[in-house]
Amino acid sequence: MKYFKPKEFGLWYDQLSPVLKDKLDALREELDVPIHLSKSKGAIGRNLGKDSLSQHNVDKWVEVRAVDGYMPTIISLLDFYNAAKGVGFTGIGFYTGWAGGRGFHVDVREDRIEGFPATWGGTYIPKTGKTTYGSIWEMIDVEERKTPIF
C-alpha cells in the first residue's frame, strides 16, 4: 500500500481484501488528504460467525472487506461520497456522534456493482450506546444547508 502502513490495520492487515487495499489507496489519492482509520474494536475486522453479513466479518467472507474511519474535516460529506463512489467502493456509510469526529464506512461488497453502492447514514447516541440509521442523502443535505451559499 502506498498511503497506509500495515500497523494501521492492527492484526487484520494480512486478511484485508486486496481490492479493499487498492481502493483505500485510490481514495486517499483522490482526496489528497490523509485518512485516519478508527482504532475501535471491530472497525477493521470482526469474528461474527458464518451467518453475519457484515463486510467486516472474516468468518463469513474469509477476508476483511470493510474499514471504518474518520473523515478529514476539510472534506465535505458530498465530496467524500463522490470520491469513494468514484474509486469503486460498493458500500459507503457515514456516521455522526462518534467521539473521534465524522465517521465513515467503506467496503467492497460483491452484491453491488461499482457506481451503484449501498449507502446509509447512522447517528450514534452515546447515552444509549445505539445507532439509529437513515439516509446518507439526508446527512449530506443537512451539511450542505449549513454551508452559506455566496
C-alpha positions in Angstrom: 0.0 0.0 0.0 1.2 3.5 -0.8 -0.5 5.6 1.8 -1.2 3.2 4.7 1.1 1.2 6.9 0.2 -2.3 8.0 0.1 -1.3 11.7 -2.9 1.0 10.9 -4.9 -2.2 10.4 -3.8 -3.9 13.5 -3.9 -7.7 13.4 -6.1 -7.7 10.3 -3.7 -6.5 7.7 -2.9 -9.9 6.3 -6.6 -10.6 6.0 -7.5 -7.4 4.1 -9.1 -7.9 0.7 -6.6 -6.9 -2.0 -9.4 -5.0 -3.7 -10.1 -3.1 -0.4 -6.4 -2.2 -0.1 -6.3 -0.8 -3.7 -9.4 1.2 -3.3 -8.3 2.7 0.1 -5.1 3.9 -1.6 -7.1 5.3 -4.6 -9.5 7.1 -2.2 -6.5 8.7 -0.3 -5.0 9.7 -3.7 -8.3 11.2 -4.9 -9.0 13.2 -1.7 -5.4 14.4 -1.5 -5.5 14.4 2.4 -4.7 11.8 5.0 -7.5 9.4 6.0 -7.5 8.1 9.6 -8.8 4.7 10.3 -10.7 4.0 13.5 -8.9 2.2 16.3 -12.1 1.0 17.8 -12.6 -2.7 18.2 -14.4 -4.1 15.1 -13.5 -1.1 12.9 -11.5 -3.2 10.6 -12.1 -7.0 11.0 -14.6 -8.9 13.2 -15.3 -12.5 14.0 -19.0 -12.7 13.9 -19.7 -16.2 12.8 -20.8 -17.6 9.4 -24.2 -16.0 9.4 -23.4 -12.3 9.9 -23.3 -10.5 6.5 -21.1 -7.6 7.9 -18.4 -6.8 5.4 -16.0 -6.7 8.4 -16.8 -10.4 9.1 -13.8 -12.6 8.3 -15.8 -15.7 9.4 -18.2 -15.2 6.5 -16.0 -13.8 3.8 -12.6 -15.2 4.7 -11.2 -11.7 4.3 -11.8 -8.2 5.6 -13.9 -6.3 3.1 -14.6 -3.1 5.1 -13.0 -0.4 7.2 -14.3 2.4 9.4 -12.5 5.6 9.8 -12.8 9.4 10.3 -13.4 11.8 7.5 -11.0 14.7 7.1 -12.6 17.8 8.4 -11.7 19.8 5.3 -13.7 17.4 3.1 -17.4 17.7 2.8 -19.6 14.6 3.1 -20.6 15.0 -0.6 -17.0 15.3 -1.8 -16.1 12.2 0.3 -19.1 10.3 -1.1 -18.2 11.2 -4.7 -14.6 10.2 -4.2 -15.5 6.9 -2.6 -18.0 6.1 -5.2 -15.6 7.3 -8.0 -12.9 4.9 -6.9 -15.4 2.0 -6.8 -16.4 1.3 -3.3 -19.6 -0.7 -3.3 -20.7 0.2 0.2 -20.5 3.7 1.7 -21.8 4.8 5.1 -21.5 8.0 7.2 -21.8 8.3 11.0 -22.3 11.2 13.4 -21.9 11.0 17.1 -18.6 9.2 17.1 -16.1 10.6 19.7 -13.4 10.9 17.0 -15.5 13.0 14.6 -17.5 12.3 11.5 -17.2 8.6 10.8 -17.2 6.7 7.6 -17.5 3.1 6.5 -16.3 1.9 3.1 -16.5 -1.6 1.7 -16.1 -3.8 -1.3 -19.2 -5.9 -1.1 -19.8 -8.2 -4.0 -23.6 -7.9 -4.2 -23.3 -4.3 -5.6 -21.5 -3.0 -8.7 -19.2 -0.1 -8.9 -21.1 3.2 -9.4 -24.2 1.9 -7.5 -23.1 1.5 -3.9 -25.2 0.5 -0.9 -25.5 3.7 1.2 -26.7 4.6 4.7 -26.2 7.2 7.4 -26.0 6.5 11.1 -26.3 8.6 14.2 -24.6 7.1 17.3 -26.2 8.1 20.6 -23.6 7.7 23.3 -26.2 7.9 26.1 -28.0 4.7 24.8 -25.0 3.1 23.1 -27.2 2.6 20.0 -27.0 3.8 16.4 -30.1 4.9 14.5 -30.0 4.6 10.7 -31.3 6.7 7.9 -30.3 8.1 4.6 -26.8 9.2 3.6 -28.5 11.8 1.5 -30.3 13.4 4.5 -26.9 13.7 6.2 -25.3 15.3 3.1 -28.3 17.6 2.7 -28.1 18.8 6.3 -24.4 19.5 5.9 -24.9 21.3 2.6 -27.7 23.5 4.1 -25.4 24.7 6.9 -22.9 25.9 4.3 -23.7 29.5 3.2 -24.1 30.0 -0.5 -22.4 33.2 -1.6 
